[in-house]
Amino acid sequence: MIDLHTHTLLSDGELLPSELARRAEVKGYEAIGITDHCDWSNIDFIIPHIVKVSKSLNLHWKINVIPGVEITHVPLDEIGPLVKFARKNGAKIVIMHGETLSEPVIKGTNRKAIECGVDILAHPGNIKEEDARLARDKGVLLEITTRENHLMANKHVADVARATGAKLIVNTDAHKSEDLITEKMARDVLSKAGLTEDEIEQVFKNSRNIINAI
């Protein structure tokens, strides 16, 4: 299992990065992205800490711990500068908190994040086809999520991705150990979103391609 969207107590998760990574390793994870929520109030704090612990854990454990951030609920004009800051300071994965149906995310966040070149648009809700086409062209992956309060739009995201050729990825958005899943569980979520077996295999290939490119 490769899971590139998780949270620790550096933002709103429950566990230290080391404990989350250890629990993921025991569950059979090959790689995990630590991508805590950020805006300008904390990005300069969380990135160096995640980078530091990732380097330490990668020296000692088999699981590949990848430092990143999830830019969350910020003004549209601040997305680009935050993406640049995150990359410059060591984030290997930059995620945008997309327009989930369960939170009052600013309208236009999906589009702006794609234009700014994030790696993954998390739980993008009722994403428009025109935005998905732009994501395809810019290599931004659209997330199918296993997180209960965000997954209601999974089928829509899958349908739009199929119609436009946008690439998909599956992540947990884990905030606690119970949120971590097995590959079988991920496959079940993807199947419920309407993906075929071949499409599901491609989703897992997309995750692997990201970590291979880092």
N, C-alpha and C positions, 0 to 999 in steps of 0.2 A: 504494500500500500504506500502510495505517495500522496501526502496531504500537505498542501502549500498554503493553508489559511487556518491559523490557530492563534489563540490568545493566552497570555499568562497574567500573573498579578502585576506585571508592569503596566497593564491597562485594566481591563475588567474581567480577566480570567482568575481562576482560583489557585493555580499552581505556579511554583517557580519554573523558569524555563528548563532547568535540569530535571525536575520531576516530571514535567510534561513529556520531555524527550525520552526519559527512561521508561515511562509507562507506554509510550508509543512503540519503543523498541521491543518491549516485552510482548506487545500485541502483534508484532510482526511487521511493523512499519520499516520500509527501506529509507524513507526520507520524510522530514517534517519541516515546514516553514513556520518560523515564529514571526508572526506579523501583527504585532499589537497595534491597537487603535492609536492614531496620532492626529494632531493638528499643530499649530505653532506653539502651543503651550507646553508640549512635551516631546516633540520629535528630536530635539537635540539631547534629550535625556535618554530616551529608550533605544535609539539606534546604537550608540556606543556600547551600551550594556548587552544588547542582543548580539552584536558582533563579537564582543569579548567572550561571552559564554558559549557561543557557537564554535569559535576557534578552539576553546578548551575541550568541549565535548567531542568534537570531531577528531581530536588527537587520541582519545581514549575509547570511544565507542564505535560500533559498526554503523549505527544509524547516521544518516547525513542530515545535520541540522543546518538549516539555511536561514540567515538573518533577513528580515524584511519588515514592512510596515503596512498597515491598512489606513489610508487617509480617510477620515470619517467626518461627515457633517460639517464641511467647510464651505466658505463662499466660493463660487465658481472660479473667480479670478485668482484664488489662492491655490488651486489644484496644481497648475503648472509649476509655480515656484516650489511647492512642497515636493513634487515629483523630482525636480532637479536637486533639491537639498538632500532628499533621501538617497538618491543614487550617488551623489558626490561623497556622502558620508558613510557608505558601506552597505546600504540595503541592496541585497541581491534580488529581491522580489518586491515590487511595488504594486499593491492592491488598492483599488478604490471601492469604498463602501457604496454600492450601487443603489438604485431606486427601488429597494425592497418595498413590498406592499404593506409591511408591518410597521414602518417607521416614517416620520415626516421628512424624508430626504428631499433636498431642494430639487425642484424640477429642472432638468437640463444637466444634472450631475453625470448621468450616463454618457451623454454626448461629449461633454467637456473632458471627462476622464479619458475617453478614447482618443480625442484630439491631442491630449497631452501625453499619450503614449504609455499609460500604465501597462503592466504585464497582464493583470487579471481584473476584470470587472466583476466584483462579487455580487451575488444575488441581485441581478439587474431588473427584477420585477417584470413589468409589461414593456420590455424593451421594444423599440420601434425597429422595423426592418431596415430603414435607412441607417440607423445607428449600428445595427448588426453588420451591415455591409461595410461600413467604415471600420468596424472592429476587424472584419476579415482582411481588409486592405492594409491595416496597420499592425496586424499580428497580435491584437489584443484578444485574450481568451475570455469567453463568457462562462460564468460559473453555474454549474448545477450543484446545489447545496444539499447537504443532509441535515442541516439545522432546522428544527421543527418550525420555528417562527418565521422562517424565510422560504421554505420549500414549496409554498402554495403556487408559485409561478414557474416551477421547474418545467412543466410540460410546455408552457408558452415559450420559454427560453429555448427548449430543445426544438420546437417546431420552427421558430424563427431562425435558429442556427442552420437547420436543415434547408430552409428556403433560401438562405443567403450565402451559405458556404462558410459561415463563421465557425471558428473552432471552439470546442467545449472543453471544460475541465471539471472534475468533481472534487470538492473539498468539504471538510466538516464544519469549518468555522467553530472549532472546539473552544470551549471556555472552561471545561473541567474534564477529568479523566473519563467520565461516563460518555462524553461526546465522541471519543475516539472510536473508530469502527474497523471492521475487517474488510478485506477486498470484496468478499461475498455481499456484505451489507451495502457497500458502494454500488455493486452491480445491481442489486435489487432496487435501489433508488433510481438508478439510471434507466432500468427497465420500466419502472412505474412512470417515468417521465416520457416514455414512448420510444426510447431508442432501441434499435435492432442490435443483435449480437455484434455485427460488424461495426456499427457506430460506437458501441460500448468499448470495443477493443481500441478504436481510434482515440477515444477519450483518455484511456490509460497511456497510450502512446504520446498524447499531447503533454501529459504530466512529465513523462520521462524526457521528452525533448527539452522541456524547460530546464530540468536539472542538469542535463547534458550540456546545455549552453552556458551554464553559470561557470 
